[in-house]
Amino acid sequence: MIRLYNSKTLQVEDFKPIREGHVDMYVCGPTVYNYAHIGNARPMIVFDVLKRLFEAEGYSVTYVSNFTDVDDKIIKKAAEEGTTENVIAERYIDAYQQVRTMLNTELPDITPRVTETMDEIIAFIDDLVKSGHAYEVDGDVYFSVDSDPKYGEISHQKLEQLEAGARIETNDQKKNPYDFALWKKTDMGIKWESPWGLGRPGWHTECVVMINNNLGDKIDIHGGGMDLKFPHHENEVAQHEALHGNSLANYWIHNAMVNIDGEKMSKSLGNTMWAKDVVDKLGTNLTRWLVSSVHYRKELNFSEETVETARKELDKVLSPLKQADIKAALADVAFTDAYDETAYRAFLDALDDDMNTPNAYAVIFETVKKLNQSLRQREVDFTVTGAYRNAVEKMLGILGITAEKIVLTEEDKDMFAKWNEAKKAKDFATADIYRAKLTERGLL
């Protein structure tokens, strides 16, 4: 039984799908005006692991993640570069998808775009106006938060206690300072015709409509970073419930933020780390190992120390797999697909408990310990060794980490034989030569 922490109820709950054996999951995607930073990479990995976990437990998953390709920042960038918003959006969508691929994520099944959903967005807003939940003022349309008695249920903030934050615009047009824009009148940049004149939609409306379009009026899981809980997810829920009379999602899952050397990552501090640069430097496996080493609801810190710790941990896991492959190859033994089912089940059980990756790592380390013990036997039982090796590989697969299978050529085998002969003859100078050659080939 998979159990997940629901931000709406503030409890870890048993997961019960709307449709037996299937999961509909929507994760808020990026506003595509810049490259993905390492903070954007965390939800990519978190929800990729969750998807893989569901699949390992026998569920089918429809995973949707959008691209917000209409935004003031996109318009501004297009104007600065003397090009169109579409050119800007395409550039960063391609870059974002490249990072997803570099991180070895299973790409979302559907990646809707705001510009491709405009007719439905306008119709949705129009329905809110006609139902009395929204109002128009001089070409702008606002949602009336006073019309939603449940407002605050996701962020657990009472409307009367809220203070207008940086992302909540206050102006004289609004009936309530916390009313938010559904449609913005504009004479700058890309715009669409609507019942209220030329303009473009508000951010909070776009995701609701793309969810409704692609997954229906109620989904299993809605995810994203903790920074989206308020106001974005709160405002999504308010609109959806106003129009459909039911909750948008049964489970709300939010990952915590990423810090750099113990400080919040921000432009003002100049410590932004681009995801592509991180993966280029660390590699896919190490990046994913580090990100998943901390529980998804706890802040993740990128520093030289945490990277080095992760590097050592991952090496302790991958090196025995390599040793097992080499010993089997030298003994002319082919591993079967059999694996230690008890260890693998323990790993899944750890992840089933609200994606507790630290506990899952503990299972990996324990299985690696048994693998090492089997490799140290004078007469290696390759059936036992293979079961441990394959179990670790399957565990890593859920984490999106690949273990390269080692295949020895006849030349490799001959070199190992000569290295062992030199060691046996105590010809250490010759042994060192072969050892260096084997190391250069990545076999030691």
URBELQUI-V558705 format. One record per pair of residues at least 12 apart in sequence whose C-alpha atoms are under 8 Angstrom apart, sorted by the first residue. I is the first residue (numbers start at 1). GAP is how many residues later the second one is. D is the distance in whole Angstrom. If there is no record, write none. Layout:
i=<I;I>
gap=<GAP;GAP>
d=<D;D>
//
This chain:
i=<1;1;1;2;2;2;2;2;2;3;3;3;3;4;4;4;4;4;4;5;5;5;5;6;6;6;7;7;7;7;7;7;8;8;8;8;8;8;12;17;18;18;21;21;21;22;22;22;22;23;23;23;23;23;23;23;24;24;24;24;24;24;24;24;25;25;25;25;25;25;25;25;25;26;26;26;26;26;26;26;26;27;27;27;27;27;27;27;27;28;28;28;28;28;28;29;29;29;29;29;30;30;30;31;31;31;31;31;32;32;32;32;32;32;32;32;33;33;33;33;33;33;34;35;35;35;35;36;36;36;36;36;36;37;37;37;37;37;38;38;38;38;38;38;39;39;39;40;41;41;41;42;42;42;43;43;43;44;44;45;45;45;45;45;46;46;46;47;48;48;48;49;49;49;50;51;52;52;53;53;53;53;56;62;62;62;63;63;63;64;64;64;64;64;64;65;65;65;65;66;66;66;66;66;66;66;67;67;67;67;67;68;68;68;68;69;69;69;69;69;69;70;70;70;70;70;71;74;74;75;75;75;79;85;85;99;99;102;102;102;103;103;103;103;103;104;104;104;105;110;112;113;114;114;117;117;120;121;121;121;121;122;122;124;125;125;125;126;127;128;128;128;128;131;133;133;133;136;137;138;139;139;139;139;139;139;140;140;140;140;140;140;141;141;141;141;141;142;142;142;142;142;142;143;143;143;143;143;144;144;144;144;145;145;145;145;145;146;147;148;148;150;151;151;152;153;154;154;154;154;154;155;155;155;164;164;167;168;168;180;181;181;182;182;182;182;182;183;183;183;183;184;184;184;184;185;185;185;185;186;186;186;187;203;204;204;204;204;205;205;205;207;208;208;208;208;217;217;218;218;218;218;218;219;219;219;220;220;220;221;221;221;221;221;222;222;222;222;222;223;223;223;224;224;224;225;225;225;225;226;226;226;226;227;229;254;255;255;255;256;256;256;256;256;257;257;257;258;258;258;258;259;259;259;259;260;260;260;261;261;261;262;262;262;284;285;285;285;286;286;286;288;288;288;289;289;289;289;290;290;290;292;292;292;293;293;293;293;294;294;295;295;295;295;296;317;317;317;318;320;320;320;321;321;322;322;322;322;323;324;324;324;324;325;325;325;326;326;326;326;328;329;329;330;330;333;335;335;335;336;337;337;338;338;338;339;339;339;339;339;339;340;340;340;340;341;343;343;343;344;344;344;344;346;346;347;347;347;347;347;347;348;364;364;367;367;367;368;368;368;370;371;371;371;412;415;415;416;416;418;418;419;419;419;419>
gap=<13;14;351;12;13;349;350;351;352;12;349;350;351;247;249;348;349;350;351;246;247;248;349;245;246;247;147;148;244;245;246;247;145;146;147;148;243;244;342;203;201;202;37;38;39;37;38;39;40;31;36;37;38;39;197;198;37;38;39;40;191;195;196;197;36;37;38;39;194;195;196;197;198;37;38;39;185;193;195;196;197;20;36;37;38;39;195;196;197;37;38;179;194;195;196;36;37;38;39;195;36;37;38;36;37;38;39;40;35;36;37;42;56;57;60;61;40;41;44;55;56;59;58;57;60;61;239;59;60;63;238;239;240;235;236;237;238;239;220;234;235;236;237;240;218;219;236;235;58;59;234;213;216;249;181;182;212;56;61;58;60;243;246;247;209;246;250;176;57;58;352;349;350;351;305;12;346;347;295;298;299;345;342;46;47;48;45;46;47;44;45;46;47;48;150;43;45;46;47;44;45;46;47;48;141;144;26;44;45;46;47;45;46;135;138;16;17;20;44;45;46;15;44;45;120;130;132;14;15;113;114;115;110;104;105;176;177;174;177;182;176;181;182;184;185;180;296;297;295;104;98;97;92;96;92;93;89;80;84;85;88;72;79;85;57;58;80;69;116;15;111;114;115;112;12;14;109;60;36;58;44;45;46;57;58;59;41;42;43;44;45;56;40;41;42;43;55;32;37;38;39;40;41;36;37;38;39;96;31;32;35;36;31;33;34;35;93;30;95;90;94;88;83;87;82;81;75;76;79;80;83;74;75;79;13;14;64;12;63;55;20;21;19;20;21;22;23;16;17;18;19;15;16;17;18;12;13;14;15;12;13;14;12;29;28;29;31;32;30;31;34;29;28;29;31;32;27;31;28;29;30;31;32;29;30;31;29;30;31;28;29;30;31;32;27;28;29;30;31;29;30;31;29;30;31;29;30;31;32;28;29;30;31;30;25;43;41;42;43;40;41;42;43;44;41;42;43;41;42;43;44;40;41;42;43;41;42;43;40;41;42;39;40;41;117;115;116;117;24;25;28;111;112;113;21;25;110;112;16;17;20;65;66;107;17;64;65;68;63;64;60;61;62;63;59;47;48;51;85;48;51;52;68;82;82;83;84;121;52;51;61;62;65;80;81;82;80;81;82;117;54;78;79;78;83;49;47;48;51;50;50;53;48;49;52;47;48;49;50;51;52;47;48;50;51;50;20;24;48;47;48;50;51;14;17;12;13;14;16;17;48;12;28;31;21;24;25;20;21;24;18;14;17;18;26;19;23;18;22;13;16;12;13;15;16>
d=<7;7;7;6;6;8;4;6;7;5;6;5;5;8;8;8;7;4;7;8;8;7;6;5;5;6;7;8;7;5;6;7;6;5;7;8;7;6;7;6;7;6;7;5;6;5;5;6;8;8;7;6;5;6;6;8;6;5;6;8;7;6;5;6;7;6;5;6;7;6;5;6;8;6;5;6;7;8;6;5;6;8;8;6;5;7;6;5;5;6;6;7;8;7;5;5;5;5;7;8;7;6;6;6;5;6;8;7;7;6;6;7;8;5;5;6;6;5;7;7;6;6;6;6;7;7;7;8;6;8;6;6;8;7;6;4;5;8;7;8;6;6;4;7;7;5;8;8;8;8;6;8;8;7;6;7;7;7;7;8;7;7;8;8;7;7;7;8;6;6;8;6;6;7;7;8;6;8;8;7;8;6;8;8;6;8;5;5;7;5;6;5;6;8;8;6;7;5;7;8;5;5;6;8;8;8;7;7;6;5;7;6;6;8;8;8;8;6;6;6;7;8;7;7;8;8;8;7;7;8;6;7;8;8;7;7;6;8;7;6;7;5;8;8;7;7;6;8;7;8;7;8;6;8;8;7;7;7;7;7;6;7;8;7;7;8;8;8;7;8;8;8;7;8;8;6;7;7;7;8;8;7;5;5;6;8;7;8;5;5;5;7;6;5;5;7;8;7;6;5;4;5;7;5;6;6;6;8;8;7;5;8;8;7;5;8;8;8;8;6;7;8;7;6;6;7;7;8;7;6;8;6;6;6;7;7;8;7;8;8;8;5;6;5;8;7;6;7;6;4;5;5;5;6;7;7;6;4;7;6;5;7;7;8;6;8;6;6;8;6;7;7;6;8;8;7;7;7;8;7;5;6;8;6;5;7;5;5;6;6;6;5;6;7;6;8;6;5;6;6;5;6;7;5;6;5;5;6;7;5;6;5;7;8;7;7;5;5;8;6;5;5;5;7;8;5;7;6;5;6;7;7;6;5;6;6;5;6;6;6;5;6;8;8;8;8;5;7;7;6;7;7;7;7;7;7;8;7;8;7;5;6;8;8;8;6;6;7;7;6;7;6;6;6;8;8;7;6;7;7;7;6;6;8;8;7;6;8;8;7;7;8;7;7;6;7;7;8;7;8;7;7;7;8;6;8;7;7;6;7;8;7;7;6;7;7;4;6;7;5;5;5;6;7;5;7;7;7;7;6;8;7;7;8;7;8;5;8;6;7;7;7;6;7;6;8;7;7;8;7;7;6;6;7;8;7;7;8;8;8;7;5;8;5;7>
//
